Amino acid sequence: MNASKIEAEADPSPSGSTAQRPVQDIDDLGTFVEQMLSNMQGQFEEMSRSVLSKINGMGQRLDDLERTIEGLIESTSDNSAQSSDPANGRQRSARD
């Protein structure tokens, strides 16, 4: 096989489909490989950013949930302390 006469290589397009284009010589093949690797690196970086963004969003929602639970626990303990009746020395039920 002559390096300067390569028939065709896949040409990745931004949409992810591939089309056939002729590659004329070894320099074109090198350029093609560099472009393909560059495209792959860009897609990998984009996916990494997306995953990290989703993880950060999840962390924020977990922090919010934790604060909400802590608030509920505090309000429940406050309600329990207020529901005792010091005049009679007994604790009121939830229906009182």
N, C-alpha and C positions, 0 to 999 in steps of 0.2 A: 504494500500500500504506500503510495506516495503521499507524504505529509502535506504537500501543497495542493493536493486534489481530493479533499474530503468532500463526499457527496452532500450530506445534509445533517444538520443538528437541530434539536428542538430549541425553539426560541421562546423563552417564557414571557408571557405578557402579564401586565399588572393584574388582569382578571384571573390569572391562574391557569388559563388554557395555554396550550403549546401549539405553535405553528411551525411548519418546516421552512427553513431558510438555508440557502447554500452557504457553506463555509469555504472560502477560497484558499486560504493557506493557514499555516500554523499560527501566524499572528492573529488571524481572525478567531481561531479556536481559543487561543489564550485570552483574547478579549472577551469572547463568549463565556468562558469559564469564570473569569473575573466578575463579569456582570451577573451571572447566575449566583455566584457566591455572595456578592453584594446584595442582591435581591433577597436571598435566603436570610442573610444577617439582618436586614431591615425588617423582614417579617418576624423573625425571632425576637428582635428588640421590641417590636410593636406588641407581640403576644405577651412578652415579659411585663411590659408596662401595664397591659390590661389585667393580667393576673395580680400584680402587685396592687393595683388600684382596687380590685375586688377584695383582696385580703384586707387592705386598709379600711374599706367600707364595712367589712364584716367586724373588724376590730372596734370600730366606732359604734356599731349597733350593739355589740356585746357590752361595751362600756355603758351605753345608755340603758341597757337592760339591767345591768348590775346596779346602777344608780336608782332605777325604778324599784327594784326588789328591796334595796336598802331603805328607800323611802317608805315602802309598804310595811316593812318590818318595824321601822320606827313609829309609824302611825298606829300600827297594831299594838305595840307595847305602850304607847301613849294612851290609847283607848282603854287598855287593860288597867292601867294605873288610875284613870279617871273613873272607871266603872265601879271601883270599890266604894262602898258607902261608909265613911268613917263614923257617922252618927249611930248607925246600928251595928257596926262591926261585922257586917256581912258583905258579900260580893254580889252585885246585881247580875242577873242573867242578861243575855243579849236581847231578850224581849222586854225588859224593864225600861 
